[in-house]
């Protein structure tokens, strides 16, 4: 059995559309240990959510897994049937979707939706499911839980709906919680409360978390490791300290330059990443970030950079880390 709860090796996944093959994931590899928090960051369209959904068997047609292996809790996800996926979803792996208003069913009460997960995955009777639903709402910090269970999603605020989504996700105490940009639509105060709540529940329940976000600031204080994704590739991977204090890929550096810093000089301007993401219907031959990189060299346009390690965990794929060797060798 693998020492990791999640172990993804060389995953390749594409969507076959009328316009052509969209290469959503290109040789993605990472792992998550029990109780660990992994942050996956990158722009919209970089492959963050697709990676998570493929682990739960939610990559519907026209998506197709073309290569690689996905293991969860010692089992090969590639070989699972839909019935096995249904047993796993919500029980061993749960997900908090980005927009709770569209994820919660508007015609069912909050209580109905929490009890449904318990009915599917546990042998609790009606009274026990009701008691557990009240307990879950209290756990995520919702006041007057008996009253809230009788309400519909539209009667709750955005922050409360997000807490309800977390309660549903935690109903069966999963081994892995996938949080797909859970704080995007929330104000800063509620965002901080939700992140703090997730960390408290992680420590209490001992679960692992896969935090998907486009905001490096969100993962700064809660992640053990960070994977930086761009155009379906993991361009840099390392501990939180590695990524924030010793970034090696030009895209990672660009992300860090584009967020405000507490220790910055007064009136210091933020530097945006110019350009637009690559077209995954026609991905470039070389580095996917080359067209937007200020340090781009000729070789970046022609070939993908090899993986360079800066320790046991920290690695990146960027030709800038090979520059000294290139300059000492033949002219490129």
C-alpha positions, 0 to 999 in steps of 0.5 A: 500500500502507498504511504500517500493518501493521494498519489497521482503520477504522470496524468494526461487528460484531454477534452475532445471537442468539435474544435479539437483536442483540448489538452487540459492536463499534461504529465501532472504528478503530485501526492498528498499524505494523510492530514496534509494540506496541498495548495494548487494555485494558478490562473483560471484554465490552468487545470486545477479543478480538472485535476481534482474532479478526475480524482473523484471520477467527475470528468464527464464526456468529452473528457478522457484520461489518456495516461498516468495513474491515480491512486487514492487510499491504496486503490487505483482510481483508473479502474473504479466503476461508477458504483465504486465512485458513488460509494467513495464520493461524499464518504471518503472524498468530499468537495466544496464547490466554488459557488454554493448558490449553484451547488445547493439545490434551491427547492430542498431545505438545508436539512434535506440536503445534509441528511441526504448525504448521511442517508446515502453513506451511513446506517443512521436512522431518521432521528440520528440523521437529524441530530447529526445535521444539527451537530454539523451546523454547530460545528461550522459555526451556524447559529440556531441550527434547528431553524436553519435546517428548515430554511432554503439556500436563498434565505441564507447569506453567502457566508452561511451557504458556504458553511452549509457546503462545508457541513455537507462535505464533512457529514461522513468525516472524509479522509480528503476534503477538496476545496475548489476556490471556496472563498472566491465570492466571499468578502475578506472577513468571511473568507478568513473565517472560512479558512480558519474553520477549515484548518480547525476541522482538519486538526479535529478530524485529521483529514487531508485538504486539497486547496484549489485557488488562484490566490497565493495569499489564501494558501500562505498560512494553511498549506504544507506544500504548494503546486503551481499550475500553468496550462495543464502543467505543474511548473513548480512544486515545493513547501510553502516557504520554498514557493514564497521565499525562494521561487524558481519559475518565472510564472511563480515570481510573476504571481508573487509580484502581482499580490500586495505585500505587508513589508512593501514600500509605500505606494509600491505598484503591483506588477501584473503578468502581461498577456493571456494564457495559451490556447490549449487546443494548440499548446506551444512546443516549448515552455507554456509560459514563454510568450508571457515571460520577460526572461524568455530565451530562444530555447524556451520557445523550442523545448520544454525545460527539464525538471530541476531539483533544489532539494528533496521536495522543491522542483521546477521546470524552467530554462532560467535554472539551466541558464548558467549551463547553457551560457557555458555550452553551445550557443542556443 
